[in-house]
């Protein structure tokens, strides 16, 4: 996703947001004008379900849900008019159009978010394939540690920035591993990794260096004096 694509996606999301708010306002007005509280409540609930389908599953499933909603409205209206001999106000026909428009506006709003999610997923897969990212702990691996160390060392040489490299592992891990189930062991590694990510500053990088004998690392532009302060 390049800069132009991100810009267009942002504008599209903003337009979708404005359209969505406008349609919601129109829906409120039409519900008040139609005055049929029971049918409006039912149709509004179905519309919310249709919008949730659009949000979680995409535009096409949302539109298919809208077509099904329209079909159900037509069938129910025909049944009530022909067999129950009751009339449904013509004002209720706005429910044939507005749910589809709301789903379309919602899809415009969420398209950028979905594109970013796909891009992040693809990026994570590429990093995993290259051995620079550990999918289990969400941390960089020894491959990335080696590459990033060159950058840190070059920054130290050019700009005289202090560099600290930390490496640590669990003491008596072999004994501890025998006491834990595989699921508990995985949870332990994930908790330690999440904690390391949480306590790391924005400019500090965390790594998972060894899976056999779990080892973590961190690189930061700091020295012992600054860390103690």
Long-range contacts (C-beta under 8 A, 24 or more apart in sequence): 1-115, 1-116, 1-119, 5-115, 6-112, 9-111, 9-112, 9-115, 10-112, 12-108, 12-111, 12-112, 13-108, 13-109, 13-110, 13-111, 13-112, 13-113, 15-108, 16-105, 16-106, 16-107, 16-108, 16-109, 16-111, 17-105, 17-109, 19-101, 19-105, 19-108, 20-102, 20-105, 20-106, 20-108, 20-109, 23-98, 23-101, 23-102, 23-105, 24-102, 26-98, 27-94, 27-98, 27-102, 30-91, 30-94, 30-98, 33-91, 34-89, 34-91, 34-92, 34-94, 35-89, 35-91, 36-88, 36-89, 36-91, 36-92, 39-88, 39-92, 40-92, 43-73, 43-92, 43-95, 43-99, 46-99, 47-95, 47-98, 47-99, 47-102, 50-99, 50-103, 51-99, 51-102, 51-103, 51-106, 54-103, 54-106, 54-107, 54-110, 55-106, 55-110, 58-107, 58-114, 59-103, 59-104, 59-107, 62-103, 62-106, 62-107, 63-100, 63-103, 63-104, 65-103, 66-99, 66-100, 66-103, 69-99, 70-96, 70-100, 134-208, 134-211, 136-186, 136-189, 136-190, 136-208, 136-211, 137-189, 137-190, 137-193, 137-208, 138-193, 138-194, 138-197, 139-193, 139-196, 139-197, 139-206, 139-207, 139-208, 139-216, 140-205, 140-206, 140-207, 140-208, 141-207, 141-208, 141-209, 142-207, 142-209, 142-210, 144-207, 145-207, 145-209, 145-217, 145-219, 148-205, 148-219, 149-219, 152-219, 152-221, 155-221, 161-221, 162-221, 162-222, 162-223, 162-226, 163-219, 163-220, 163-221, 164-219, 164-220, 164-221, 164-222, 164-223, 164-224, 164-227, 165-217, 165-218, 165-219, 166-217, 166-218, 166-219, 166-220, 167-209, 167-215, 167-216, 167-217, 168-215, 168-216, 168-217, 169-210, 169-213, 169-214, 169-215, 169-216, 170-214, 173-213, 173-214, 189-214, 192-216
